[in-house]
Amino acid sequence: MAQRLLACTGCHGQDGRAAPDGYYPRIAGKPAGYLYRQLRAFRDGQRRYALMGQLLAPLSDDYLREIAAHFAALDLPYAPGAAPRADTPSLQRGQALAQQGDAARDLPACQACHGTALTGVGADVPGLLGLPVDYLNAQLGAWRTGARQAEAPDCMAQIAQRLSPQDVNALAHWLAAQPVPAVHAAVPAPRGPAPMRCGSMGGHGGTEGSPRGGTQGGGR
């Protein structure tokens, strides 16, 4: 598979470790379910990037699962994180959103779905660490504008649309500045409902309603 997937690593870096330009993310070690859903979304037009769409257009669901399983199985070290590029108040706001959320705006903490260590949960929820600030900004912005979509109910779109542009910037900078722990595998999905219903949770549905009422779960 490594030989077959050189088309992927040409952009995503050797073994899928991420490209140095800040826009092509690391895919090595991401949860298999999450990777499969993203590949399918690019192929089917839910995520729009011409190069990805063209590469994936002829591939079956089974082959996409093979690709996802290959990259998910790569347990590789992360490069050191970049120094923060935002001021202290912005970083503090980003940390608060990631760890506590904002109850007044019905925003769950990132930790509520992506795990206490933000390294991912189960087979469907990716980690948020080790990603470049430009990529994080671009993806949160795409969720806000509808350029990126997922299966309904699209919980990440709902969350991103409650974030202001300043919140997006603060969150992206804080996440990008965090070190990746030595043990960075996704943690097992907990029992019980997630903060929100997510169509992309692979069967861990959660309950409808306010994010404030939930516990850590398998969001996006």
C-alpha positions in Angstrom: 0.0 0.0 0.0 2.8 2.4 0.7 4.0 2.2 -2.9 0.5 2.6 -4.2 -0.1 5.7 -2.0 2.8 7.8 -3.2 0.2 10.1 -4.7 -1.0 10.8 -1.2 2.4 11.3 0.4 3.5 13.7 -2.4 1.3 16.3 -0.7 0.8 15.0 2.8 4.5 14.3 3.4 6.6 11.2 3.9 4.4 8.5 5.4 1.6 11.0 5.7 3.5 13.0 8.4 2.3 16.4 7.0 3.7 18.8 4.4 5.8 21.8 5.5 3.6 24.3 3.8 1.0 24.4 6.6 -2.0 23.4 4.4 -1.7 19.7 3.9 -2.3 18.0 7.2 -0.8 15.0 8.9 -2.9 11.8 8.1 -0.6 9.3 9.7 -2.2 7.8 12.8 -5.6 9.5 12.3 -8.5 7.2 13.2 -9.5 4.9 10.4 -13.2 5.8 10.5 -12.4 9.5 10.3 -10.0 9.0 7.4 -12.5 6.9 5.5 -15.2 9.5 5.9 -12.9 12.3 4.7 -11.8 10.3 1.6 -15.4 9.5 0.8 -16.4 13.2 1.3 -13.7 14.3 -1.1 -14.7 11.7 -3.6 -18.5 12.5 -3.4 -18.2 16.3 -3.2 -19.0 17.0 0.4 -15.5 18.4 0.7 -14.3 20.2 -2.4 -10.7 20.1 -3.5 -10.2 19.3 -7.2 -7.0 17.3 -6.9 -8.4 15.1 -4.1 -11.7 14.6 -6.0 -9.9 13.6 -9.2 -7.6 11.1 -7.4 -10.4 9.5 -5.5 -13.2 9.5 -8.2 -12.5 6.0 -9.5 -12.0 4.3 -6.1 -14.5 2.1 -4.4 -15.6 2.3 -0.8 -13.6 -0.8 0.0 -10.5 0.7 -1.5 -11.0 3.9 0.5 -11.2 1.8 3.7 -7.9 0.1 2.8 -6.3 3.5 2.4 -7.7 4.7 5.7 -6.5 1.6 7.5 -3.0 2.0 6.1 -2.5 5.5 7.3 -4.3 4.9 10.6 -1.9 2.1 11.4 1.2 4.4 11.2 2.3 5.2 14.7 5.0 7.9 14.0 6.5 10.6 16.1 5.4 14.2 15.6 7.7 17.1 14.8 8.1 19.8 17.4 5.2 22.3 17.4 5.7 25.9 16.2 6.0 28.8 18.6 2.7 30.7 19.2 2.0 33.5 16.7 -0.8 35.1 18.7 -1.0 37.5 21.6 -1.7 36.3 25.2 -5.4 37.3 25.3 -6.0 35.4 22.0 -4.2 32.3 23.3 -6.2 32.5 26.6 -9.5 32.6 24.7 -8.4 29.7 22.5 -7.5 27.6 25.6 -10.9 28.5 27.2 -12.8 27.4 24.1 -10.8 24.1 23.9 -11.0 23.2 27.5 -14.2 24.7 28.8 -16.3 25.8 25.8 -18.6 28.8 26.1 -21.9 28.0 27.8 -23.4 31.4 27.0 -23.1 30.6 23.3 -24.0 26.9 23.5 -20.4 25.9 22.6 -19.1 22.6 24.0 -15.4 22.4 24.8 -13.3 20.8 22.1 -12.2 18.3 24.8 -15.8 17.1 25.2 -15.7 15.4 21.8 -12.0 15.2 20.9 -10.8 13.8 24.2 -9.3 15.3 27.3 -5.8 15.3 25.7 -7.3 16.3 22.3 -5.7 13.3 20.7 -9.0 11.9 19.3 -11.7 9.4 20.5 -12.6 6.0 19.0 -12.4 5.3 15.3 -14.2 8.4 14.1 -13.0 11.5 16.1 -9.6 12.9 15.1 -7.0 14.5 17.3 -6.6 18.3 17.1 -2.9 18.5 18.0 0.1 18.5 15.7 -1.8 20.5 13.0 -0.6 23.7 11.4 -2.4 26.9 12.4 -3.1 27.8 8.7 -4.8 24.4 8.2 -6.9 24.7 11.4 -7.9 28.3 10.5 -8.9 27.2 7.0 -11.0 24.2 8.1 -12.8 26.0 10.9 -13.5 28.8 8.4 -14.8 26.2 5.9 -17.2 24.8 8.5 -18.5 28.3 9.2 -19.2 29.1 5.6 -20.5 25.7 4.5 -17.6 25.0 2.2 -16.9 21.9 4.3 -19.8 19.6 5.2 -20.4 16.2 6.8 -23.3 13.8 7.2 -26.4 15.4 8.9 -26.7 16.4 11.6 -23.5 18.3 10.9 -22.3 19.0 14.4 -19.0 20.7 13.5 -20.9 23.1 11.2 -23.2 24.0 14.0 -20.3 24.6 16.4 -18.2 26.6 13.9 -21.1 28.8 13.0 -21.3 29.9 16.6 -17.7 30.9 16.7 -16.7 34.4 15.7 -13.8 35.0 13.3 -11.8 36.1 16.4 -12.7 32.8 18.2 -11.6 30.8 15.1 -8.2 32.5 15.1 -7.7 32.2 18.8 -8.6 28.5 18.8 -6.4 27.7 15.8 -3.4 29.4 17.3 -3.8 27.8 20.7 -4.3 24.3 19.3 -1.3 24.7 16.9 1.0 25.8 19.8 0.2 22.7 22.0 2.8 19.9 22.2 1.7 16.5 21.2 2.0 14.0 24.1 4.2 11.0 23.8 1.1 8.8 23.9 -0.9 10.3 21.1 -3.3 7.5 20.1 -7.0 8.1 20.1 -8.7 7.0 23.4 -11.5 4.5 23.4 -15.0 6.0 22.9 -16.8 6.3 26.2 -20.2 5.1 27.0 -23.1 7.5 27.2 -24.3 10.3 25.0 -22.1 12.8 23.2 -22.7 16.6 23.7 -24.4 16.8 20.3 -25.9 14.5 17.7 -23.3 14.0 14.9 -23.9 12.2 11.7 -20.2 11.6 11.4 -19.8 9.7 14.6 -20.0 6.2 13.2 -22.8 4.9 15.4 -22.1 6.9 18.6 -25.1 9.1 18.1 -25.4 11.2 21.2 -28.5 13.0 22.1 -30.2 16.1 20.6 -30.0 19.2 22.6 -27.6 21.6 24.3 -23.9 20.7 24.3 -23.9 21.8 28.0 -25.8 18.7 28.9 -23.4 16.1 27.6 -20.2 14.4 28.5 -17.1 13.5 26.5 -18.2 11.8 23.3 -17.4 11.0 19.8 -17.9 14.2 17.8 -16.0 15.6 14.9 
